[in-house]
Amino acid sequence: MSTERSTIIYILLDGVGDLPSPKLGDLTPLQAASTPALDSLAKRGRMGEVITVGKDIAPQSDIAVFNMLGYDFKNQAYVGRGVVELLGSGVEFKDGDLALRGNFATIDDMRQILDRRAGRDIQVHEASSICQSLTSKIRLSDPDVSLVIRPTVGHRSVVRFRHKKMRLSEDISNTDPAYDKVSGIGVARTSPYNDMVQKSTPQNHSQEAKVSASLVNDFSDQAIDILRKHPINSERNRIGKKPVSCVLLRDAGSRVPMLEPIEDKYSMKVGGIVDMPVEIGIANILKMEILRSGRVDDYKQKANQISSNVDRFDLIYAHIKGPDEFGHDGDALGKMKNIEEIDRLFFDSIMQESKSRNVYIVASADHSTPCIKRSHSPDPVPLLVSGRNIQNDGSLRFTEEFAAKGILGRIFGSKVISIARQEILNARTHC
């Protein structure tokens, strides 16, 4: 058995899982893409499939990542994405506050949603101006309530309500019709739904839930009125861009999460390459050291940051953005090209690390985002464990097809790290 120290690089490709697309000759983007680095890793590894959260659940990234890091929330209620994203945005939060995730969206005069991301082209100055206007102009009917709305990245924002005299409740429904809540977990709707801005409703008979739903509806109604006349939208209309005419709210939370730190859970020193507020929030909650890596799409810099820190950590977790957005846009060709870019700029460097040092690669995804569905789905995602002395199971490429035939079988997301560690231990024992 080797006594040399090893490091696990654990990579989640955001929304990379997919279904066959007619635009790619009935191949998935992973199958259609040219990925020599991932192919090389697959030939040195073993594969399987992962149900990231649960059967028939189309998860959002927050709960999916928690599960893929080993936290399944089976024995406690989930706090909601709103809280996680707020904590990753630097907004102060305490028990009894109400936090929600917001999407800047385009709607018509009947509140029909035309684009739930307002063209996905919102600039930083536009988002800042909109949030400043909403903060200064909204006058909630309850004078004991304060409001914070902060832009994060692109079409995303976070909203926090705080009541001076009472705790607010997370037990309310979304105004965003594309998502539902199951035991506090935000899930994408997989059945047809009415694509109109919804009224938030209390999910129990408590006064706290009634007040919370009322606050959300008050905010939503006033935001629509204010945005209708906002100068940013006058300019966007003038140049042919979609206006920001609504803030869709979802995934309410009102509790500070208390989870076992990830280093205590695994008795490992853990670092994370994370960029988006929700991912930063997860890292903060789990007390994971955050490694900054430039722009979200600077894949080369992320690989360099990992290489520079391999000797400092037992496990480096990296959340890689890109494929998910193309999935939501229904752009199979764009998703394929993005996967090729990630392979060339990120995985090629990571592959060299695994060959030159005692480094093992675990690659998977947080969820599937099929281009033909334009949303998250319950479909399983590929899993690869690769590195020195890992016995290959016949896998030749990192694709859904080889994952389905892999020797690791189909497992739940909360078991991935434990199973990967066992595979690596077996390889090191027999080296």
C-alpha positions as CSV (number, residue, x, y, z in Angstrom):
1,M,0.0,0.0,0.0
2,S,1.3,3.5,-0.9
3,T,1.9,5.8,2.0
4,E,2.3,8.8,-0.3
5,R,-0.3,11.6,0.4
6,S,-3.0,11.9,-2.2
7,T,-5.4,14.7,-3.2
8,I,-8.9,14.3,-4.6
9,I,-10.1,16.9,-7.1
10,Y,-13.9,16.8,-7.1
11,I,-15.5,18.5,-10.1
12,L,-19.2,19.2,-10.6
13,L,-20.1,20.4,-14.1
14,D,-23.2,22.5,-13.7
15,G,-26.1,21.0,-15.6
16,V,-23.9,18.9,-17.9
17,G,-26.2,15.9,-18.0
18,D,-28.5,15.8,-21.1
19,L,-30.7,13.8,-23.4
20,P,-30.2,13.0,-27.1
21,S,-30.8,16.1,-29.2
22,P,-32.0,16.1,-32.8
23,K,-29.7,19.1,-33.4
24,L,-26.7,16.9,-32.6
25,G,-27.8,13.8,-34.6
26,D,-29.6,12.3,-31.6
27,L,-26.5,12.5,-29.4
28,T,-26.2,14.3,-26.1
29,P,-23.8,17.3,-26.0
30,L,-21.3,15.1,-24.0
31,Q,-21.4,12.4,-26.7
32,A,-21.1,14.9,-29.6
33,A,-18.3,16.9,-28.0
34,S,-14.6,16.3,-28.8
35,T,-13.2,15.8,-25.2
36,P,-9.7,14.1,-25.4
37,A,-8.8,15.0,-21.8
38,L,-12.0,13.6,-20.4
39,D,-11.7,10.6,-22.6
40,S,-8.2,10.0,-21.2
41,L,-9.5,10.3,-17.7
42,A,-12.3,7.9,-18.4
43,K,-9.9,5.3,-19.7
44,R,-8.1,5.5,-16.4
45,G,-11.2,5.2,-14.3
46,R,-14.5,3.7,-13.4
47,M,-18.0,5.1,-14.0
48,G,-21.5,5.1,-12.7
49,E,-24.7,7.2,-12.6
50,V,-25.9,9.5,-9.8
51,I,-29.4,10.5,-8.7
52,T,-28.2,13.7,-7.1
53,V,-31.1,14.3,-4.7
54,G,-33.9,11.8,-5.1
55,K,-36.0,9.8,-7.5
56,D,-38.2,11.9,-9.7
57,I,-36.8,15.1,-8.2
58,A,-35.5,17.8,-10.6
59,P,-33.3,19.6,-8.1
60,Q,-32.0,23.2,-8.1
61,S,-28.3,23.6,-7.8
62,D,-28.2,24.4,-4.1
63,I,-29.8,21.2,-2.7
64,A,-28.1,19.2,-5.4
65,V,-24.7,20.4,-4.4
66,F,-25.4,19.9,-0.7
67,N,-26.3,16.3,-1.6
68,M,-23.2,15.8,-3.8
69,L,-21.1,17.0,-0.9
70,G,-22.8,14.4,1.4
71,Y,-25.6,16.4,3.1
72,D,-28.9,14.8,2.3
73,F,-31.3,16.6,4.8
74,K,-33.2,13.4,5.4
75,N,-33.3,14.1,9.2
76,Q,-33.9,17.8,9.1
77,A,-35.8,20.4,7.1
78,Y,-33.9,22.3,4.4
79,V,-33.4,26.0,5.0
80,G,-34.2,27.0,1.4
81,R,-32.1,28.5,-1.4
82,G,-33.1,32.0,-0.5
83,V,-31.1,31.8,2.7
84,V,-28.1,30.0,1.1
85,E,-27.9,32.6,-1.7
86,L,-28.3,35.5,0.7
87,L,-25.5,34.2,2.9
88,G,-23.3,33.9,-0.2
89,S,-24.1,37.5,-1.2
90,G,-22.8,39.1,2.0
91,V,-26.2,40.2,3.3
92,E,-26.6,39.9,7.0
93,F,-29.2,37.4,8.1
94,K,-30.7,36.1,11.4
95,D,-33.3,33.6,12.4
96,G,-36.8,35.0,11.8
97,D,-35.7,37.1,8.7
98,L,-37.3,36.0,5.4
99,A,-34.9,35.4,2.5
100,L,-35.8,34.6,-1.2
101,R,-34.0,34.2,-4.4
102,G,-35.1,36.6,-7.2
103,N,-35.0,36.5,-11.0
104,F,-35.3,39.6,-13.0
105,A,-37.8,38.7,-15.7
106,T,-39.8,40.1,-18.6
107,I,-43.6,39.9,-18.4
108,D,-46.5,41.4,-20.3
109,D,-49.4,43.6,-19.1
110,M,-51.3,40.5,-18.0
111,R,-48.3,39.2,-16.0
112,Q,-47.6,36.5,-18.4
113,I,-43.9,35.6,-18.3
114,L,-42.2,36.2,-21.6
115,D,-38.6,35.6,-20.5
116,R,-37.8,34.5,-16.9
117,R,-34.2,35.9,-17.3
118,A,-35.0,39.1,-19.2
119,G,-32.8,38.1,-22.1
120,R,-29.9,36.9,-19.9
121,D,-28.1,40.1,-20.8
122,I,-28.5,42.4,-17.8
123,Q,-25.5,44.5,-17.1
124,V,-24.1,45.2,-13.6
125,H,-25.1,48.9,-13.7
126,E,-28.6,48.0,-14.8
127,A,-29.1,45.5,-12.0
128,S,-27.7,47.9,-9.5
129,S,-29.9,50.8,-10.6
130,I,-33.0,48.6,-10.5
131,C,-32.3,47.4,-7.0
132,Q,-31.5,50.9,-5.8
133,S,-34.8,52.1,-7.2
134,L,-36.8,49.3,-5.7
135,T,-35.2,49.7,-2.3
136,S,-35.9,53.5,-2.2
137,K,-39.4,53.5,-3.7
138,I,-41.1,50.4,-2.3
139,R,-43.2,51.3,0.7
140,L,-44.4,48.1,2.3
141,S,-47.8,48.3,4.1
142,D,-46.3,47.2,7.4
143,P,-44.1,49.9,8.8
144,D,-42.3,47.4,11.0
145,V,-40.7,45.7,8.1
146,S,-37.4,46.6,6.4
147,L,-36.4,45.4,3.0
148,V,-33.0,44.6,1.3
149,I,-32.8,43.7,-2.3
150,R,-29.4,43.1,-3.8
151,P,-28.3,42.1,-7.3
152,T,-25.9,39.2,-7.6
153,V,-24.9,37.9,-11.0
154,G,-26.8,38.7,-14.3
155,H,-30.5,38.1,-13.9
156,R,-30.2,37.0,-10.3
157,S,-30.9,38.8,-7.0
158,V,-31.7,38.2,-3.4
159,V,-34.4,39.7,-1.2
160,R,-34.6,39.9,2.6
161,F,-37.5,41.0,4.7
162,R,-37.0,41.8,8.4
163,H,-39.8,42.4,10.9
164,K,-39.2,44.3,14.1
165,K,-41.8,42.6,16.2
166,M,-42.2,39.0,14.9
167,R,-40.5,36.1,13.2
168,L,-41.4,35.7,9.5
169,S,-42.1,32.3,8.0
170,E,-40.6,30.3,5.2
171,D,-43.9,28.4,4.8
172,I,-45.1,30.3,1.8
173,S,-45.4,29.5,-2.0
174,N,-43.3,31.1,-4.8
175,T,-44.3,33.8,-7.1
176,D,-42.1,32.1,-9.7
177,P,-44.3,29.4,-11.3
178,A,-41.4,27.4,-12.7
179,Y,-40.4,26.1,-9.3
180,D,-42.1,24.4,-6.4
181,K,-41.0,23.5,-2.9
182,V,-41.0,19.9,-1.4
183,S,-40.0,19.8,2.3
184,G,-38.2,23.1,1.9
185,I,-36.4,21.9,-1.2
186,G,-36.8,23.9,-4.4
187,V,-37.5,21.7,-7.4
188,A,-38.1,22.5,-11.0
189,R,-41.6,21.7,-12.2
190,T,-41.5,18.9,-14.7
191,S,-45.2,18.9,-15.6
192,P,-47.0,21.8,-17.5
193,Y,-47.8,24.9,-15.5
194,N,-49.4,28.3,-15.9
195,D,-46.6,30.6,-16.8
196,M,-48.0,33.6,-15.0
197,V,-46.6,35.5,-12.1
198,Q,-48.2,33.8,-9.1
199,K,-49.5,35.2,-5.8
200,S,-47.6,33.8,-2.8
201,T,-49.9,31.9,-0.4
202,P,-49.3,30.8,3.2
203,Q,-48.7,27.0,3.5
204,N,-50.1,26.8,7.0
205,H,-52.6,28.7,9.1
206,S,-50.0,30.6,11.2
207,Q,-50.0,34.4,11.4
208,E,-46.3,34.4,10.5
209,A,-47.0,32.6,7.2
210,K,-49.9,34.9,6.4
211,V,-47.8,38.0,7.1
212,S,-44.9,36.7,5.1
213,A,-47.0,35.8,2.0
214,S,-48.6,39.3,2.2
215,L,-45.2,41.0,2.3
216,V,-44.0,39.1,-0.7
217,N,-47.1,40.0,-2.7
218,D,-46.9,43.6,-1.7
219,F,-43.3,43.7,-2.8
220,S,-44.1,42.0,-6.1
221,D,-47.0,44.3,-7.0
222,Q,-45.0,47.4,-6.3
223,A,-41.9,46.2,-8.1
224,I,-43.9,45.6,-11.3
225,D,-45.4,49.1,-11.1
226,I,-42.0,50.8,-10.5
227,L,-40.2,48.8,-13.2
228,R,-42.8,49.6,-15.8
229,K,-41.6,53.3,-15.8
230,H,-37.9,52.7,-15.0
231,P,-35.4,54.6,-17.2
232,I,-33.3,51.4,-17.6
233,N,-36.2,49.8,-19.3
234,S,-36.8,52.8,-21.5
235,E,-33.2,52.4,-22.8
236,R,-33.5,48.6,-23.1
237,N,-36.7,49.0,-25.1
238,R,-35.0,51.6,-27.3
239,I,-32.1,49.3,-28.3
240,G,-34.3,46.2,-28.7
241,K,-33.6,44.4,-25.4
242,K,-36.2,42.8,-23.3
243,P,-37.2,45.0,-20.3
244,V,-36.7,44.0,-16.7
245,S,-40.4,44.2,-15.7
246,C,-40.7,41.8,-12.7
247,V,-38.8,40.1,-9.9
248,L,-39.8,36.5,-9.6
249,L,-39.4,35.2,-6.1
250,R,-38.8,31.6,-4.9
251,D,-37.4,29.3,-2.2
252,A,-38.2,31.3,0.9
253,G,-36.2,30.6,4.1
254,S,-36.3,32.0,7.6
255,R,-33.6,30.0,9.5
256,V,-29.9,30.1,9.8
257,P,-28.5,26.6,8.7
258,M,-26.5,24.7,11.2
259,L,-24.5,21.8,9.6
260,E,-21.5,19.8,10.5
261,P,-18.4,21.5,8.9
262,I,-17.2,19.5,5.9
263,E,-13.7,19.0,7.2
264,D,-15.1,17.4,10.4
265,K,-17.5,15.3,8.4
266,Y,-14.7,13.7,6.3
267,S,-11.6,14.4,8.5
268,M,-10.1,16.0,5.4
269,K,-8.8,19.5,4.7
270,V,-11.1,20.8,2.0
271,G,-11.0,23.8,-0.3
272,G,-13.5,25.0,-2.9
273,I,-13.4,26.8,-6.3
274,V,-16.7,28.5,-6.2
275,D,-18.0,31.6,-7.9
276,M,-21.8,32.2,-7.7
277,P,-23.5,33.4,-4.5
278,V,-25.3,30.1,-4.0
279,E,-22.1,28.2,-4.2
280,I,-20.3,30.7,-1.9
281,G,-23.2,30.4,0.5
282,I,-22.8,26.6,0.6
283,A,-19.0,26.9,1.2
284,N,-19.6,29.4,4.0
285,I,-22.2,27.2,5.7
286,L,-19.9,24.2,5.5
287,K,-16.9,26.3,6.6
288,M,-15.0,25.3,3.5
289,E,-12.0,27.4,2.5
290,I,-12.8,29.4,-0.7
291,L,-10.2,29.6,-3.4
292,R,-10.8,32.6,-5.8
293,S,-10.3,31.9,-9.5
294,G,-11.2,35.0,-11.6
295,R,-14.2,35.1,-13.9
296,V,-16.9,32.4,-13.8
297,D,-15.9,31.2,-17.3
298,D,-12.1,31.5,-16.8
299,Y,-11.6,27.7,-16.9
300,K,-7.8,28.0,-17.3
301,Q,-7.4,30.1,-14.2
302,K,-9.5,27.6,-12.2
303,A,-7.2,24.8,-13.3
304,N,-4.2,26.9,-12.4
305,Q,-5.6,27.6,-8.9
306,I,-6.2,24.0,-8.3
307,S,-2.7,23.1,-9.4
308,S,-1.3,25.7,-7.1
309,N,-3.2,24.4,-4.1
310,V,-3.0,20.6,-4.6
311,D,-0.4,20.2,-1.9
312,R,-2.5,22.1,0.7
313,F,-5.7,20.1,0.6
314,D,-6.9,16.5,0.8
315,L,-9.9,17.4,-1.3
316,I,-10.5,20.4,-3.7
317,Y,-14.1,20.8,-4.8
318,A,-14.7,22.8,-8.0
319,H,-18.1,23.9,-9.3
320,I,-17.7,24.6,-13.1
321,K,-20.4,26.8,-14.6
322,G,-21.3,26.9,-18.3
323,P,-23.3,23.9,-19.5
324,D,-26.4,24.7,-17.5
325,E,-27.0,28.0,-19.1
326,F,-26.9,26.5,-22.6
327,G,-29.3,23.8,-21.4
328,H,-31.8,26.4,-20.2
329,D,-31.5,28.2,-23.5
330,G,-32.1,25.0,-25.5
331,D,-28.8,25.5,-27.3
332,A,-27.4,22.0,-27.7
333,L,-24.7,23.1,-30.1
334,G,-23.6,25.8,-27.7
335,K,-23.5,23.3,-24.8
336,M,-21.4,21.0,-26.9
337,K,-18.9,23.7,-27.7
338,N,-18.8,24.8,-24.1
339,I,-18.0,21.3,-23.0
340,E,-15.2,21.2,-25.5
341,E,-13.9,24.5,-24.1
342,I,-13.9,23.2,-20.6
343,D,-12.1,20.0,-21.7
344,R,-9.4,22.0,-23.5
345,L,-8.8,24.7,-20.9
346,F,-9.6,22.9,-17.6
347,F,-9.5,19.1,-17.9
348,D,-6.4,19.0,-20.0
349,S,-4.5,20.6,-17.1
350,I,-6.2,18.6,-14.5
351,M,-5.5,15.4,-16.4
352,Q,-1.8,16.2,-16.4
353,E,-2.0,16.7,-12.6
354,S,-3.4,13.2,-12.2
355,K,-0.6,11.8,-14.2
356,S,2.3,13.6,-12.7
357,R,1.2,13.6,-9.0
358,N,-0.8,11.4,-6.7
359,V,-4.0,13.1,-7.6
360,Y,-7.4,11.5,-8.2
361,I,-10.2,13.0,-10.2
362,V,-13.8,12.6,-9.4
363,A,-16.1,14.2,-12.0
364,S,-19.8,14.5,-12.0
365,A,-22.6,17.1,-12.2
366,D,-25.1,18.7,-9.8
367,H,-28.1,17.9,-12.1
368,S,-29.1,17.4,-15.7
369,T,-30.4,20.3,-17.8
370,P,-31.6,18.7,-21.1
371,C,-31.6,21.2,-24.0
372,I,-34.9,19.7,-25.3
373,K,-36.6,20.5,-21.9
374,R,-34.8,23.8,-21.2
375,S,-35.0,23.1,-17.5
376,H,-33.5,20.9,-14.8
377,S,-34.7,17.3,-14.9
378,P,-34.6,14.2,-12.7
379,D,-32.3,12.3,-15.1
380,P,-29.2,10.7,-13.6
381,V,-25.8,12.4,-14.2
382,P,-22.5,10.7,-15.0
383,L,-19.9,9.9,-12.4
384,L,-16.2,9.2,-13.0
385,V,-13.5,8.2,-10.5
386,S,-10.1,8.3,-12.2
387,G,-6.4,8.1,-11.2
388,R,-3.4,6.0,-10.5
389,N,-4.2,2.2,-10.2
390,I,-8.0,2.7,-10.6
391,Q,-9.0,-0.4,-12.6
392,N,-10.8,0.7,-15.7
393,D,-14.3,-0.8,-16.2
394,G,-14.4,-0.5,-20.0
395,S,-15.3,3.2,-20.0
396,L,-13.9,5.1,-22.9
397,R,-15.6,8.5,-22.6
398,F,-17.2,10.7,-20.0
399,T,-20.8,10.3,-21.4
400,E,-24.2,9.3,-20.2
401,E,-23.9,6.1,-22.2
402,F,-20.8,4.9,-20.5
403,A,-22.0,6.1,-17.1
404,A,-25.1,3.8,-17.5
405,K,-22.9,0.8,-18.1
406,G,-20.3,1.7,-15.4
407,I,-19.3,-0.7,-12.7
408,L,-20.2,1.8,-9.9
409,G,-23.9,1.4,-10.8
410,R,-26.5,4.0,-9.9
411,I,-26.0,5.7,-6.5
412,F,-27.4,8.7,-4.7
413,G,-25.5,12.0,-4.6
414,S,-25.0,12.0,-0.8
415,K,-22.9,8.8,-1.2
416,V,-20.5,10.0,-4.0
417,I,-17.6,11.2,-1.9
418,S,-17.7,8.2,0.4
419,I,-17.8,5.7,-2.5
420,A,-15.1,7.6,-4.4
421,R,-12.8,7.6,-1.3
422,Q,-13.3,3.8,-1.0
423,E,-12.5,3.3,-4.7
424,I,-9.3,5.4,-4.2
425,L,-8.4,3.5,-1.0
426,N,-8.8,0.2,-2.9
427,A,-6.5,1.4,-5.7
428,R,-3.9,2.6,-3.3
429,T,-4.0,-0.6,-1.3
430,H,-3.3,-2.7,-4.3
431,C,-0.7,-0.5,-5.9
